[in-house]
Amino acid sequence: MTEPVSLSLLRIVVFQQNNSAAFKISGIQKYGHDIVIDKVFNIEQALPELIDDPHEYIPDDFTADLVLCFLRHPDLADYLVSICSSKNIPVVAAGKKIKGAYTPFTCCGLGRHSSLGAYGKYFGLAELQVETTNGKITKVEILRGASCGATWDAALAIIGLSADEAVSTYAREVQYLCQADPSAFDPISGKSALHYAGDVHAAALKKALAAKK
């Protein structure tokens, strides 16, 4: 396990294919604190089904406090994690199953891990605080949320709603904003990443509302 990084300024390097991390990068820059996107490596060319020499696509001369892997090709993702492991750099690779990386089902399913520094503090499973007046939500404060920013952006839609209305509306609004593939179902849970995102945000809002009682 890597040592916790300093929260003073977390340097992140992103690996993506065809700008697949654009929404995540935008959300991190908008809603994160003490974080800088140091470098973005974008692979645009068509790739073969099997890659025998992944080092032709992935450089190994980078440094970072954290790497975010949005590479779709499994050979490249596996190779990237192996490089980061040798450099003692933690990797978040949501939606993948790679030994040595943090692999939540979705980016908004990431638990808290001290080795992820400011990224782990501000991004992952949603944490909210709400204020209500006469049974209606009047204010929502986002303590932690999805790196794409959906947790924050969807909260605007529930101001003025009752608790019951807000929970279903929040889940739906998050799903509208979610960039996950709705057709990609997990064979174990039977849920897609899109449904999962709605569920975890509904649960976060229910927890925040229960804390007010």
N, C-alpha and C positions, 0 to 999 in steps of 0.2 A: 504494500500500500504506500502510495506517495505521501509525502508530508504536506500539510495544509499550506497553501500559498498565501502570500500577503494580500490583504484586502485593499492595500493602498492603490494599486493599479494592476489589474489582471490583463495580461497580454494574450489575446486569442488569435489563433491561426485557423482559418476555415478552408476545408477542401470540399469542392462541389463539382457537379457535372451540369453543364448547360444552365448555369445561374440558378440551380435548384434551391439555393439557400437565400435567395434575394429577400424573401419576406422575413426570414429569421434574422438576417443581418440587420434589416431595417428595424425590427422590433427590439433587438438587443441595443442598438444605438439609441433608440427613442426612450426605452424604459429601463435600461440598465444603468448602473452607477459604478464608478471605479473600474470601468472596463474599456479597453481599446481593442478594436479589430486591427491587429497588426499587419495581417496579410491574408489575401484571399487567392487560393489556387483554383482556377476554373478550367476544367477539362471539357473542351468543346467538340473534339473530333469523334467520329464514329469509332466504336470499340469492337474488337472481336469477341466472340462468345467466351473464349478462354484466353487469358493473358499470361503468357509464359514469362515475360520480363516486365513486371509492374514498375520496376525502377525507371523504365523509359518514360513513364507518365507521372510518377510521384518523386519529387526531389527529397533528399535526405539531409539537406544542409540548413533546415529551418530550426528556429528556436521559439519556444512559446511557454506560457504557463498552463495553457489548455488548448486542445485541438478539438474542433467540432467537425465531425465526419458526415457529410451529406453525399458521399459517393454511392452511386447506385450499383456499380459493378462490384460483386463480392470479392473478386481477386484483388482489386485495388483497395477496397476497404480493409481487407485482412492484412494486406501488406502495410498500409498506413499504420494500423494499430501495432504491428510488429516493430516498426520504426520508432513509434512513440514509446513503446515499452522499453526499448533499448536506451532511449533518452530520458526515461522516467517522467514522461509528460502524460497526464491523464487525458483520456479521449471520451467524448460523449458521441455515441453513434445510435441515435434513436431509431427504433424499428428494425434493428439488426440483431443478430446473435453472434457476437464475436468475443471470444475469451480475451480478457485483458482490458476491455472497454466497458464503460457504463452504457447499458443498452435498454433504456426504458421503452415501453411499447410505443409511446409518442413522446415528443419533447415536453408536453405538459404532464407526463407521467413520471418525471424525474424526481426521485426522493432527494433528501438533503444529504450531502457528502462534503465533509470538511475539505477534501482535496480539490474541490471545484471552486473554491474561493468565492469571489463576488458573483460569478455566474450561478453557482449553486445557491447563493443567498437570494438572488432575485428571480431566478427562472427554474421552473419545474412545476410540481403539483401546486395548484392554486391555493393561496391563503388570502382570505378577505376579512375585512371588518366593515360592518354596516351600521347605519343609523336609521331609525324609523320614527315616524310621527303618525299617530292615529292608525297604526297598522300598515302604513305605506312606507316604502323605502325612500329615504331622502338623501342618503349619501352612501357611496361605496368607496372604500379605500382598498387598493390592491397592494398587498404586502409582497406577493410572489405570484408569478404566473407564467403563461406560455411564452416562449421566446419569440413567437411570431407576433405577439402583441394582442392576440384575440381576447385574452383575459381582461385587459384594460378597455379595449375598444367596445366589446360587447356589453360592458357594465353600463354604458350610457343608456342602453335600451330598457333597463329595469328601474330607473329612477321614477318614482311615482306609482309603482305597482305594489300590489299586495304580495305577501310572502309566497302564496301558492302560484300566483301569476308569474312572479319573478323567477322562480326556480325553473319552470318549463321554458320561459322566454329566454333566460340566460343560456340554457343548454342549446336551444335552437339557434340563437344568435352566434354563439361560439362555433357551431357547426357550419353556419353560413360563411364564417371567416376562415375556418380551418383549411389548410392547404393539403391535407392528407388525402390519399386516394380512397374514395368511398367504396370502391369495389374490392379493396384489399382486406379480406376477412382473415382473422386469426382462427385457425382450425380448432384451437382448444377452447377459447372463450366464445367463439361464434360471433364476435363483434369486429367491426372495422375500426380503424384508427379514428375515423370521423365520429362514430358512435361513442367510442371511448372518451374522446375529448369532451363531448357533451356531458357524459356521465360524471366525469371527474369535476367538471365545473359546477354541475348541479349539486354534487356532494359538498363542494367547498362552500357554496352559498347556503345550503341547509345548515352546515356547521356554524357559519357566521351568524345566521338568524337564531339558531338555538342558543348561542352565547349571549344573546340579548335578553333571553327570558330569565 
